[in-house]
Amino acid sequence: MSGTPSDEKKDRRTHVTVLVALAANLVIAAAKAVGGLAAGSPALLSEAAHSVADSFNEVFLLAALRRSRRPADKRHPFGYGKERFFWSLLAAVGIFVMGGCFSVFQGVEALKNGAEEKLSGYVAGLIVLGVAFVAEGISLLRALHQVRRQGGTQRMRDPALRTVVAEDGTAVLGVTLAAAGMGLHMVTGQVVWEASASLAIGVLLGFVAYHLGREARDQLIGEAADPRTAARIQALLEAQPEIDSVEALFTMKTGLDTALVAARIDLVPGLDWGSPRSSGAESGGERVEEVAVRIKRSLANTVPEADEIFLDITDRPAQEARESPAATGERGGA
């Protein structure tokens, strides 16, 4: 499914948000790397790795936005909506490997070998972190503004927007930790403060990567639709005059705003398919088909997320006849 005009408009806003974050991270990554190498600061180098990881992740998210809206085809009859979750999973892996693991490595190396810095190195590093804090803060405010503009926390279902918010929020906190570590190192002369800041940044990135990856995993393996959406579908089906009972209801997300719906329903007496030997069999079948089409149309109009709808209409009278004692050869005793 290519998406509605409203969905495409939201994607364009998310696209701008991701581009803003990408531009900020590229500039900041270069500044942190130069400052970290010049100052020999493990915390600043950890933050440089963090920004590099975020830059790669923004590229993944741009790919997700472009590819997930492709229309369905023969090879992918339910569309490409789950590509959004796949690229989000890659972004989580990138945060963990390029950011978290490198930060932990820098912290361990600093504890083992120590680190000598000059006053000019401290000053340069703190200036770089100050600029990074401002840039990351602007990117975070842009992302949070879009969240509020597009429905508050509910819009955080979008893995691209959720990842940008998580990255920028983590970046602001990471810059704060790095600045605190550098400041304490400068005041006390103990590298343990800066090494601890680097380790803390690594743990923070690992935590964020785990949660983003878990969300993407759940959606990739076939997560059910939102409980409120499923409840609306259940209520609508039960309200149909032709439906006697809803035997089972299954939903699965096929994209950000689309879901597959499969329901097993039993129709009211008199709307069965009819016996092949009866003269009314054809009219009965046509009547059931008309009812099914009307129910699916009503469901699609009321619940826009229901992109693909399948109704399995049970034939209870025929089933009961097959399971009766006469049909199974059972006889009561005298």
C-alpha positions in Angstrom: 0.0 0.0 0.0 1.5 3.4 -1.1 -0.3 5.3 1.7 -2.9 8.0 1.9 -2.1 11.7 1.2 -2.2 12.3 4.9 0.3 9.5 5.6 2.6 10.8 2.8 2.5 14.3 4.3 3.5 12.9 7.7 6.3 11.0 6.0 7.6 14.2 4.4 7.7 15.9 7.8 9.6 12.9 9.3 11.9 13.0 6.3 12.8 16.6 7.1 13.3 15.7 10.8 15.7 12.9 9.9 17.6 15.2 7.5 18.0 17.8 10.2 19.3 15.1 12.6 21.7 13.7 9.9 23.2 17.2 9.2 23.7 17.9 12.9 25.3 14.5 13.5 27.7 14.7 10.6 29.0 18.1 11.7 29.2 17.1 15.3 30.9 13.8 14.6 33.7 15.6 12.7 34.1 18.2 15.5 34.1 15.6 18.3 36.6 13.3 16.4 39.1 16.2 15.8 38.7 17.5 19.4 39.0 14.0 20.9 42.2 13.2 18.9 43.7 16.6 19.7 42.9 16.3 23.4 43.3 12.6 23.8 39.9 12.4 25.5 38.3 9.0 25.8 34.9 10.6 26.6 35.0 12.9 23.6 36.1 10.0 21.3 33.1 8.0 22.7 30.8 10.8 21.8 32.4 11.0 18.3 31.6 7.3 17.8 28.1 8.0 19.1 27.5 10.7 16.5 29.0 8.5 13.7 26.6 5.7 14.6 23.7 8.2 14.6 24.7 9.4 11.2 24.6 5.9 9.7 21.3 5.3 11.4 19.8 8.4 9.8 20.8 7.0 6.4 19.0 3.7 7.4 15.9 5.7 8.4 15.8 7.6 5.1 15.9 4.3 3.3 13.0 3.1 5.4 10.9 6.1 4.6 11.5 5.7 0.9 11.1 2.0 0.5 8.3 1.3 2.9 5.7 3.2 0.9 6.2 1.2 -2.3 2.9 -0.3 -3.6 2.2 -4.0 -3.3 3.3 -6.3 -6.1 3.1 -10.0 -6.9 6.2 -10.9 -4.8 5.0 -8.8 -1.8 1.2 -8.9 -2.0 0.8 -7.1 1.4 3.2 -4.3 0.5 6.5 -3.2 1.8 5.4 -1.6 5.1 7.5 -3.8 7.2 10.7 -2.4 5.6 10.2 0.4 8.1 10.8 -2.0 10.9 13.7 -3.8 9.3 15.7 -0.6 8.8 14.8 0.4 12.3 16.3 -2.8 13.5 19.5 -2.1 11.6 19.7 1.3 13.2 19.4 -0.3 16.7 22.3 -2.6 15.8 24.3 0.3 14.6 23.7 2.2 17.9 24.9 -0.8 19.9 27.9 -1.8 17.8 29.3 1.5 16.6 28.3 3.6 19.6 27.9 1.4 22.7 30.7 -1.1 22.2 33.2 1.5 21.1 32.4 3.7 24.1 32.8 0.8 26.5 36.1 0.0 24.8 37.3 3.6 25.2 36.4 3.6 28.8 38.2 0.3 29.6 41.3 1.5 27.7 41.4 4.7 29.6 41.2 2.9 32.9 44.0 0.5 31.9 46.4 3.0 30.3 45.4 6.4 31.6 45.2 9.6 29.6 47.2 12.8 29.8 45.5 16.0 28.7 46.7 19.6 28.6 44.5 22.6 29.7 44.1 23.6 26.0 42.8 20.1 25.3 40.2 20.3 28.0 39.1 23.7 26.8 38.8 22.7 23.2 36.9 19.5 24.2 34.4 21.4 26.4 33.8 23.9 23.6 33.1 21.1 21.1 30.7 19.5 23.6 29.0 22.8 24.2 28.4 23.3 20.4 27.3 19.6 20.2 24.8 20.1 23.0 23.2 23.1 21.2 23.0 21.3 17.9 21.6 18.0 19.4 19.2 20.1 21.4 17.9 21.8 18.3 17.4 18.5 16.5 15.7 17.0 19.5 13.3 20.0 19.8 12.5 19.6 16.1 11.6 15.9 16.6 9.5 16.6 19.7 7.7 19.3 17.9 6.7 16.9 15.2 5.6 14.4 17.8 3.2 16.9 19.3 2.1 18.1 15.9 1.2 14.6 14.7 -0.8 13.2 17.5 1.5 13.2 20.6 3.0 9.9 21.8 0.7 7.9 19.6 2.7 9.0 16.6 5.7 7.4 18.2 4.6 4.2 16.6 6.6 5.4 13.6 10.0 3.7 14.2 11.8 6.4 12.2 10.5 9.2 14.4 10.9 7.1 17.5 14.5 6.4 16.6 15.4 10.0 16.0 13.8 11.1 19.3 15.7 8.3 21.1 19.0 9.2 19.4 18.8 12.9 20.0 17.7 12.5 23.6 20.5 10.0 24.2 22.9 12.4 22.5 22.0 15.3 24.7 22.4 13.1 27.8 25.7 11.6 26.4 27.2 15.1 25.8 26.3 16.0 29.4 28.0 12.9 30.7 31.1 13.5 28.6 31.3 17.2 29.7 31.0 16.2 33.4 33.7 13.5 33.0 36.1 15.9 31.2 35.4 18.6 33.8 36.1 16.3 36.8 39.2 15.0 35.1 40.5 18.5 34.6 39.8 19.5 38.3 41.0 16.3 40.0 43.6 15.0 37.5 42.0 11.5 37.8 41.2 9.9 34.5 38.7 7.6 36.2 36.1 10.3 35.9 36.4 10.5 32.1 36.7 6.8 31.7 33.5 6.3 33.8 31.7 8.9 31.6 32.7 6.9 28.6 31.5 3.6 30.2 28.2 5.3 31.2 27.7 6.5 27.6 28.3 2.9 26.3 25.8 1.5 28.8 23.2 4.2 27.9 23.6 3.4 24.2 23.3 -0.3 24.8 20.1 0.3 26.8 18.5 2.5 24.0 19.6 0.0 21.3 18.0 -2.9 23.1 14.7 -1.2 23.5 14.6 0.0 19.8 15.6 -3.4 18.6 13.0 -5.2 20.7 10.3 -2.9 19.2 11.5 -3.6 15.7 11.7 -7.4 16.4 8.1 -7.5 17.7 6.8 -5.8 14.6 8.9 -7.8 12.2 7.7 -11.2 13.5 4.1 -10.2 13.3 2.8 -8.0 16.0 -1.0 -7.7 16.5 -2.7 -4.4 15.8 -3.2 -1.9 18.6 -5.7 -3.4 21.2 -8.0 -0.4 20.7 -8.1 -1.0 17.0 -8.8 -4.7 17.5 -11.6 -3.8 20.0 -13.1 -1.5 17.4 -13.1 -4.3 14.8 -14.6 -6.8 17.2 -17.4 -4.4 18.2 -18.2 -3.5 14.6 -18.4 -7.2 13.6 -20.6 -8.0 16.6 -22.9 -5.1 15.7 -23.7 -6.5 12.2 -27.2 -7.9 12.1 -26.2 -10.8 9.9 -23.5 -12.0 12.3 -24.6 -14.4 15.0 -21.1 -14.6 16.7 -17.5 -13.8 16.1 -15.7 -17.1 16.7 -12.1 -15.7 16.3 -10.4 -12.5 15.3 -6.8 -12.2 14.2 -4.9 -9.0 13.3 -1.3 -8.4 12.3 0.5 -5.1 11.4 1.7 -5.0 7.8 3.0 -1.5 8.0 3.0 1.7 10.1 -0.7 2.5 9.5 -1.9 -0.8 8.0 -3.0 -4.1 9.3 -4.3 -7.5 8.1 -7.6 -8.6 9.6 -8.9 -12.2 9.6 -12.1 -13.1 11.3 -14.0 -16.4 11.7 -17.7 -15.5 11.9 -21.0 -17.4 12.2 -24.0 -16.0 10.5 -27.5 -15.9 11.9 -29.8 -18.9 11.1 -31.2 -18.6 7.6 -28.1 -17.2 6.0 -26.1 -20.4 5.6 -24.8 -21.5 2.3 -27.6 -23.9 1.7 -27.5 -27.5 0.7 -26.2 -28.3 -2.8 -29.4 -30.4 -3.3 -31.8 -27.6 -2.4 -33.2 -25.3 -5.0 -32.3 -22.2 -2.9 -28.6 -23.1 -2.7 -27.5 -20.6 -5.3 -29.5 -17.7 -3.9 -28.2 -18.6 -0.4 -24.7 -18.5 -1.6 -25.2 -15.2 -3.4 -26.9 -13.7 -0.2 -23.8 -14.8 1.9 -21.5 -13.2 -0.6 -23.4 -9.9 -0.6 -23.3 -9.9 3.2 -19.6 -10.6 3.3 -18.8 -7.8 0.8 -21.0 -5.3 2.8 -19.3 -6.2 6.1 -15.8 -5.8 4.7 -16.7 -2.5 3.1 -18.2 -1.2 6.4 -15.1 -2.4 8.2 -12.7 -0.8 5.8 -14.6 2.5 6.0 -14.8 2.6 9.8 -11.3 1.3 10.5 -8.8 2.8 8.0 -6.0 0.6 9.4 -7.8 -2.5 8.1 -5.9 -2.7 4.8 -6.5 -6.4 4.0 -9.7 -8.1 5.3 -10.5 -11.8 5.2 -13.8 -13.3 6.5 -14.1 -17.0 7.2 -17.8 -17.8 7.3 -18.5 -21.0 9.2 -21.4 -23.2 8.1 -22.7 -24.2 11.6 -25.8 -26.2 10.4 -23.7 -28.3 8.1 -21.0 -28.8 10.7 -23.6 -29.8 13.3 -25.1 -32.2 10.9 -21.7 -33.9 10.2 -21.1 -34.2 13.9 -24.5 -35.6 14.8 -24.8 -39.2 16.0 -26.5 -40.3 12.8 -23.7 -38.9 10.7 -20.9 -40.4 12.8 -22.6 -43.8 13.1 -23.3 -43.5 16.9 -26.5 -45.0 18.2 -28.1 -44.7 21.6 -28.6 -47.9 23.7 -32.1 -49.5 24.1 
